[in-house]
């Protein structure tokens, strides 16, 4: 079932969201300071490409640098990526078939706003990396 959901997601919104994260990652990797943010964009982009069967968990060992990094991320890329998720989610919710995918888009908004200090893990093992 996860595979079917992921394929439909890929067609409806996953590919376009992945391209947005890829563009953000490339732009952020232009400077040396932006490379960690670019890597985070690539990581979340892959998650946005194929989200069903995975979840995010908070890393307890992330600390203050990830908090500062999240504020910078929010200013540099997070707000417009979140707007992309909101618009895509609203458009998907216009149809009955798209409602579950719209809700999945809304669940990706917190990750797009504050990605640092989070880890993407399989849904069946959400506590494996703690």
Order of alpha helices (4+ residues) and beta strands (2+ residues): alpha-alpha-alpha-beta-alpha-alpha-alpha-alpha-beta
